[in-house]
Amino acid sequence: MATFNYSLSMPKRYFKKLIPNPEKLKSNKTLAILGSKIYDQDLWHLNRRSVAKAFFVGLFWACIPIPFQMLAAVFCAVPFKANIPLSISLVWVTNPLTMPFVFYGNYLVGTLFVGSHTDKAFQMSIEWIWDKIDHIWLPLYVGSITTGFIIGALSYIAILVLWRLHVIKRWKLRRPPKKK
């Protein structure tokens, strides 16, 4: 049983090693641009609420087709007190390999709300996108915001529930067995 308990806390221990030291953060001059709130401990520690908020923030911005998504995630994580490193890393769900599929899915969701003014001959090419950008931008962004909010909210709820279930399971494992 001891190895089982140890393995459950391994991811948290691993991520704690990656999170920067608060003194290092205060000595970093580039972070001073974001103000003193950037040094709040909740933004760097792994707890149930900061991780759940980080999933919401990171996955929301991952769905939005803008440059500098990581910067947007940081500026959003600070007022929401979400874990900054996790918010930034979750933005990379949309990377050069997944972007076409995610953003096309977002576009399809957007067409449900605002309709589509493009012809049905969709082509997965940059030339087609630039040629049709004046017709596809509205469904793309409406779908991206809708999808980002839904995925963010579902992940927020899922993290809170899964974290709570994990804690309950750990409590049950710590209890001594009942005597007969």
C-alpha positions as CSV (number, residue, x, y, z in Angstrom):
1,M,0.0,0.0,0.0
2,A,2.9,2.4,0.7
3,T,4.0,2.3,-2.9
4,F,0.4,3.0,-4.1
5,N,0.3,6.2,-1.9
6,Y,3.7,7.3,-3.1
7,S,2.8,6.9,-6.8
8,L,-0.3,9.0,-6.3
9,S,1.7,12.0,-5.2
10,M,4.5,11.6,-7.8
11,P,3.0,14.0,-10.4
12,K,2.6,16.8,-7.8
13,R,6.2,16.2,-6.5
14,Y,7.5,16.4,-10.1
15,F,5.7,19.6,-10.9
16,K,6.8,21.2,-7.6
17,K,10.4,20.7,-8.8
18,L,9.6,22.7,-11.9
19,I,7.9,25.6,-10.2
20,P,10.3,28.5,-9.7
21,N,11.5,29.6,-6.3
22,P,9.7,32.8,-5.0
23,E,13.1,34.5,-4.5
24,K,14.1,33.8,-8.1
25,L,10.8,35.3,-9.2
26,K,11.4,38.5,-7.3
27,S,14.9,38.9,-8.8
28,N,13.6,38.5,-12.4
29,K,13.3,42.0,-13.8
30,T,11.0,41.1,-16.7
31,L,8.3,39.9,-14.3
32,A,8.3,43.3,-12.6
33,I,6.4,44.7,-15.7
34,L,3.4,42.7,-14.5
35,G,3.3,44.4,-11.1
36,S,3.6,43.1,-7.6
37,K,0.6,40.8,-7.9
38,I,2.7,38.4,-10.0
39,Y,4.5,37.3,-6.8
40,D,1.3,36.1,-5.2
41,Q,2.0,32.5,-3.9
42,D,-1.4,31.2,-5.3
43,L,-0.2,31.9,-8.8
44,W,2.8,29.5,-8.4
45,H,1.6,26.8,-6.1
46,L,-0.4,23.7,-7.0
47,N,-3.6,23.5,-5.1
48,R,-7.1,22.4,-6.2
49,R,-8.5,25.9,-7.0
50,S,-5.4,27.3,-8.7
51,V,-5.0,24.2,-10.9
52,A,-8.7,24.2,-11.8
53,K,-8.6,27.9,-12.7
54,A,-5.4,27.3,-14.7
55,F,-7.2,24.6,-16.8
56,F,-10.0,27.1,-17.5
57,V,-7.7,29.9,-18.4
58,G,-5.2,27.8,-20.4
59,L,-7.7,25.8,-22.4
60,F,-9.9,28.9,-23.0
61,W,-7.0,30.8,-24.6
62,A,-5.8,27.6,-26.4
63,C,-9.1,27.8,-28.4
64,I,-8.8,31.4,-29.4
65,P,-6.9,32.0,-32.6
66,I,-4.7,34.9,-31.7
67,P,-0.9,35.5,-31.6
68,F,0.7,35.5,-28.1
69,Q,-1.8,33.2,-26.5
70,M,0.6,32.5,-23.6
71,L,0.8,36.2,-22.8
72,A,-3.0,36.4,-22.8
73,A,-3.1,33.4,-20.5
74,V,-0.7,35.1,-18.0
75,F,-2.7,38.4,-18.0
76,C,-5.9,36.4,-17.4
77,A,-4.3,34.0,-14.8
78,V,-3.2,36.9,-12.5
79,P,-6.6,38.4,-11.6
80,F,-8.2,34.9,-11.4
81,K,-5.4,33.6,-9.2
82,A,-4.8,30.6,-11.5
83,N,-1.5,28.7,-11.6
84,I,0.6,30.6,-14.1
85,P,3.0,27.8,-15.3
86,L,0.1,25.5,-15.9
87,S,-2.0,28.1,-17.6
88,I,0.9,28.8,-20.0
89,S,1.6,25.1,-20.7
90,L,-2.1,24.3,-21.4
91,V,-2.2,27.0,-24.1
92,W,0.1,24.6,-26.1
93,V,-2.8,22.2,-26.6
94,T,-3.2,24.1,-29.8
95,N,0.2,23.7,-31.5
96,P,1.1,23.6,-35.1
97,L,-0.1,20.0,-35.4
98,T,-3.4,20.5,-33.7
99,M,-4.3,24.1,-34.7
100,P,-6.0,23.3,-38.1
101,F,-8.3,20.7,-36.5
102,V,-9.2,22.7,-33.4
103,F,-9.8,25.9,-35.3
104,Y,-11.8,24.2,-38.0
105,G,-13.9,22.6,-35.3
106,N,-14.3,26.1,-33.7
107,Y,-15.4,27.4,-37.1
108,L,-18.0,24.7,-37.4
109,V,-19.4,25.6,-34.0
110,G,-19.5,29.2,-34.9
111,T,-21.5,28.5,-38.1
112,L,-24.2,27.0,-35.9
113,F,-24.6,30.4,-34.2
114,V,-24.0,32.9,-37.0
115,G,-24.3,30.8,-40.2
116,S,-21.8,30.4,-42.9
117,H,-21.4,32.6,-45.9
118,T,-18.6,30.5,-47.6
119,D,-19.1,27.9,-50.2
120,K,-19.0,24.3,-49.2
121,A,-15.7,23.6,-51.0
122,F,-13.5,23.9,-47.9
123,Q,-9.8,23.3,-48.5
124,M,-7.2,22.9,-45.8
125,S,-4.8,25.5,-47.1
126,I,-3.4,28.9,-46.1
127,E,-4.4,30.3,-49.5
128,W,-8.1,29.3,-49.1
129,I,-8.2,30.7,-45.6
130,W,-6.7,34.1,-46.7
131,D,-9.0,34.2,-49.7
132,K,-12.1,33.6,-47.4
133,I,-11.0,35.4,-44.3
134,D,-13.5,38.2,-44.6
135,H,-16.3,35.5,-44.6
136,I,-14.9,33.1,-42.0
137,W,-13.6,35.4,-39.2
138,L,-16.9,35.9,-37.5
139,P,-18.0,32.2,-37.3
140,L,-14.4,31.3,-36.3
141,Y,-14.2,33.7,-33.4
142,V,-17.8,33.1,-32.2
143,G,-17.1,29.4,-32.3
144,S,-13.7,29.8,-30.7
145,I,-15.0,31.8,-27.7
146,T,-18.0,29.4,-27.3
147,T,-15.8,26.3,-27.5
148,G,-13.1,27.9,-25.3
149,F,-15.6,28.8,-22.6
150,I,-17.3,25.3,-22.7
151,I,-14.1,23.4,-22.7
152,G,-12.6,25.7,-20.0
153,A,-15.7,25.3,-17.8
154,L,-15.9,21.5,-18.2
155,S,-12.2,21.2,-17.4
156,Y,-12.6,23.5,-14.3
157,I,-15.4,21.3,-13.0
158,A,-13.6,18.1,-13.9
159,I,-10.4,19.1,-12.0
160,L,-12.4,20.1,-8.9
161,V,-14.3,16.8,-8.9
162,L,-11.3,14.6,-9.7
163,W,-9.1,16.4,-7.1
164,R,-11.8,15.9,-4.5
165,L,-12.2,12.2,-5.4
166,H,-8.4,11.8,-5.2
167,V,-8.3,13.3,-1.7
168,I,-11.2,11.2,-0.5
169,K,-9.4,8.1,-1.8
170,R,-6.2,9.1,0.0
171,W,-8.1,9.6,3.2
172,K,-9.7,6.2,3.0
173,L,-6.2,4.6,2.4
174,R,-4.8,6.4,5.5
175,R,-7.6,5.1,7.8
176,P,-6.6,2.0,9.8
177,P,-8.6,-1.1,8.9
178,K,-11.7,-1.7,11.1
179,K,-11.3,-4.5,13.7
180,K,-13.8,-7.3,13.6
